[in-house]
Amino acid sequence: MNKTILVIDDDDILRKTLSTGLRKEGFNVLSASSGEDATKILSRLSVDAIILDRMMTGIDGLSFLQQLRARGDKTPTIMLTAMGGSDNTIAGLSCGADDYLAKPFQFRELILRLNNIIKHNPKPIPQAPDGLIFADNEFFTTSPDTNEKKLLNLSGEEKKLLIQLTCPLGNIAPASPMVAKRLRMKINLVSSTLDIITIRGQGYKLLTRNNQQEAQE
């Protein structure tokens, strides 16, 4: 399956050039002209890697990346910038970048670095508890009596949270209260053994009924 790359750059010409070149290399490409637009995309979809400009209008690349990591999103990210030098590289890496490439750069070098961070940061596979199955990038509910599989109809934000809660199972993940509430309601409708609880000051956690009883003891 082709990898999906999100290109975030407010330079229209460079963004389009990168997108065209990446597609020729066999990648699926999404693009955003700002950190704000990129945030909307990532709330609905999951990508394999991000190419991020550092100096952008609106939210800058460093701030965008800090916010991304604070939400628990570990998508491999290459930061592109005209700001070279060791201090700027350290700043980018410290904010959560997996690699840092100064402009101007060789496109072939970008491809090699991109493949490298994807290879070393594979997407985690959700560890679905009993009653849930993760397949084809979707969650399904199962019946122990009939083995029937039904799609759990989730929004992009809800699916993203459930993936974080099951990578690995028992993981604590931050999320907006509204998204967590909607996901909890959908899970409670189809399962009497699963629930999402609030971990004060940290986020949310998916528990089985037995785990929940242990947590309360």
Order of alpha helices (4+ residues) and beta strands (2+ residues): beta-alpha-beta-alpha-beta-alpha-beta-alpha-beta-alpha-beta-beta-beta-alpha-beta-alpha-beta-beta-alpha
